[in-house]
């Protein structure tokens, strides 16, 4: 698996932030989209002419976009262009499988960390957030092993973890929004901690391949279906977004979003898509983009448990 190590000082923070509106697309997103398009094209084909055609078509598409749309919405269209031109249904398939295998091998060690921790729920939350490091949707990459060490050694700052525990204890139904492949094994640690046999847990993945986001097959590979009901939140759509954009969500998902006692949302894409939702959400993410860091009010390379009320 290809991740770059980042050796900056990393802290774990929780922060309450009431976002007034969904995250919009910024000028800085444009070069990021182009860089990601080239990376995806190279994963799909070694033909430089096809790679060049991908960049030409993506740049043409980006010229006419509305900056009022969220980054996940634009990503949905950009990656459709990439898939069509390269004639690849899933350019990230190889790195997704590598991520799943790596995390599967890491899982017994992670499970022991949770079991041996003074507070197993807290450790499971930290490691679940660390799993969000595994992301080919951002240009900032981190070393997973380094981040596991950080999670073990760092204290959790601020006061929102007690709120998480309180809501969890009272909740009979939990909606858990997944993010990436590989990361799903880290989610499994948290699912095992919050599952008591009585809670109804629904784990939400994507209906179609989009970057390295998890699908139903990935969730089954990780054994998530033994702890939760696995659904595609955008069931019925022919293309998915990296983040659960509500305009593309299924009726079943929207109903669960309204009625579930607790919502746990993983990753930047889901934060970008749901930051304006009118209910309490526990966002668990690794801050890998300066624009998301600015929106949350924290620094880059932070592990964040953020309660939006």
N, C-alpha and C positions, 0 to 999 in steps of 0.2 A: 504494500500500500504506500502511496506517495503522499506523505504529508511533510511539511516543513516545520522545523522547530522554531519556536519564538521564545526568546530568553528574557523577555521583559518581566518585571515584577508583577505577579498576578495575585489578585485578592478575590475573595468571595463576598459578594454584597447582596443584601436584599433591599429593595427600595419600593416605596409606594409612589405611584405616579398615575395621575388621571389624564390620559391622553384625550384630547378634545376631538381629534379626528384621525382617520386612517392615515398611515404613512404614505406620503406622495412620492413620486419619482423625482429625484434631484439630478442636476447636470452631471454630478459625479457618477451617477449610475450608468451613464452612457458608455464611457470607456470600459467600465466593468463588464457590461453586456458584450461588448466587442471582444474583449479578452476571453471571456467565458465561451463565446461562440467559436473562437479559434481552437480553444482547448477541446471542446466537444467534437468539432469537425476532425481534429487530429486523432481523437479516440475512435471515431467512426471509420476513417479512411486514411490511407497513406498518400492518396492522390492530391498533389498540391493544387492542381487546377480546380478540383472539387472544393478543396478548402478555401481557395480564393473566391469561388462562386458563393459559398456560404457567407463569407464576410461582405461581399458586395450586396447580397440580398438582405442581410441583417442591417447593414448600414442604410440601405434604401428604406427599409421598414421603420427604422428609428428616426428618420428625417420627419416622418409625419405623425409621430406619436403625440398623445396628450400627456403632459406632465402631471395631470390631476389623477391619473391612474396609479395604482400601487405597483411597486416593483414586481410582486408575484404575477399580477395581471399581464404585464409586459413580457415577463419571462415565459409565460404560457405560449405566446405567439412567436417569440424569438426561437424557442426550442422546437416548435412545429416546423419552422423554416429549416432549421438544421436537420431535423429528421427526414424531411422530404428530399432535400438536395443530396444528402449523403445516402439516401435509401436505407436508413438504419432505424429500426423501431425503437432501439434503446442504446444510444451511443455509450452510456455509462455502465452497461451491463458488467463488463469485466471488473471495473473498480468497485462496483456494488458487491459483487461476489467476493472480491478480495476483502472488503470491509467486513462483510458478514463472517467470513472465515477467521479473520484476525480477532474479531470481537468474541466469536465462539470459543476460540482458544484462550482468550483472556478471561472469560467468564468465571471459571472455577476460582481463580485468584481474586476476582472482584467479589465473588460470593463470600469468600473467606473474610475479606475486609469488612463486609457488612456484618457478618456473623460475630466477628471479634470486636466490633466497635462498641463503645460505651452507649451510644445512641444509634441503633441500627437504622432507624428511619431517617435520621439526619444524614448518615453516611450514604444511604441509598439515594437520597435526593442529590447530594453532592456528586456522586458517581454518575447518576442519570444526566446531570448537567454536563459533566465531563464528556459523556458520550456525544454531546452535540459538537464536539471538536471535529468529529468525522464528517467533513462537509466539503464537497467538491463544487458547491454553489457559491463559494466566496473565494476571493483571491488571497485572503489571509489564512494560512494553514498552520496547524499547531501539532506538536508531537504528543501523541496520546499517553504514552508512558510517563512523560514529564508531567502532564496534567493530572494523572492519577495520583502521583506523588504530592502534587499541590493540594488536591482535594483531601488527602489523608492528613496532611500536616496543618493546613490552615483552619482557623476558627471561622465559624459562620457569623457574620456581622449583622447587627440591626435586630429588629423585633418581629419580623414577619413569619419566621418559622413557627412560633407559637400559634399564630392564626391558621397556618397550614394544618397543624396538628388538631386544632379545635374543630375546624371545618371537616377534616377527614373523619374525626370521631363521630360527628353528627350525621355524616352523609351515608345514605343507603344506595345512592346511584352516583357513579363517577364517569365522566367523559374525559378520556385521555387522548389528546391529539398527538400523533407520532410525527417524527420528522424524517431522519435519514436511516439508510441501511447501516448495519454495524451498530449504530446508536441504539437500535431496538433491543440489543442484548443488555445494554446499560439500563434501558427502560424496564426490562424484565426484572431487574433487581428491585426496582421501586414497586412494580406491580405485585411482586411476591410479598413485599412488606405491607402494602395497603389492602391486599386481598385477605379477608377473614372468613370467606365461605358464605357470608351473608350479603356483602356488598355486590351490587350489579355494576360491573365495570365494562365499558365499551371502549375499545382501542381503535382509533381512526387512522386509516392509511389512505393512499391515493389509488384511484381506479386504474390509472395508466402510468407508464414510466415518465418521469420528469426529473431531470438531473439525477441525483442519487437518493431521491425520496423513497421511502419504504412503500411497498405494495402488499397486497394480501399474501402473496407467495412468500415474501420476505418475512412477514410476521409469523407465518406458519413454520418457516425454517427455524426461527428463533424459539418456537414453542410458546409464543404469546397466547395462542388460542387455548392453552390449558389454564390460563389465569383470567382471560377476558374474552368477550365477544368481539371479534375483529370485523370491522366494516370499512368499506370505501366511502369516505365522506362525500365524494363527488360522483357517486354511482350514477351511471347513465350518461356521463360526459365522455366524449371521444378523446379529449386531451385534458391533462391535469395542470394545476398550478402548484408551484413550490410554496405552499401556504394555503390554508383553507379559505379561499375567497368565497364569501357567502352567496354571491350571485350565481356561482356555479355549484353550490352545495345541494345535496339531495334533500327531499322533504323529510326523510327519516332523520338525517343528521340535524337539520334545523329544529326539529321537534326535540331531539335530545339536548340540543344547545339551550333550549328554553327550560326544559323540565329536569335536567340532571342537577343533583344537589351540589356537585363539585366539578369544576372544569380545570384540568391540568393541560397546559399547552406547551409543547416543546418547540424550541428553535426560533430562528430569526424570521423565517418565512411566515410562520403562524402569527408571530408578533406583528409583523408588518400588515398582515391581512385582518387581524382581529383587535388591534389596539384601541379601536373606538367602540367595541361591543358594550352594550348597556347592561352589564352584569359582572359579578365578581369572577375573575379568572386568575389562576396562578400560572404565570409565565415562567418557564424554566429554560434558560438559554445561555449560550456562550456568546459574548459580544465580539463579533468578528468584522463588523463594518462600522466605520466612524460615524455614519449617518444614524445608524441604530443607537450607537452609544450616546450621541447627542440627544436623540428623541427620549431615551430612557433617563438621561442625566447621569451617565456614568462614563468610565474610561473604557478604552479598548482592552481586549483580553481579560475581561471580567467574567466570572461565573455569577449569574444573576438568578435569584428567586425574586420575582417582582409581582406583588399583589396589586391587581387593578380592581378597584371597588366600584 
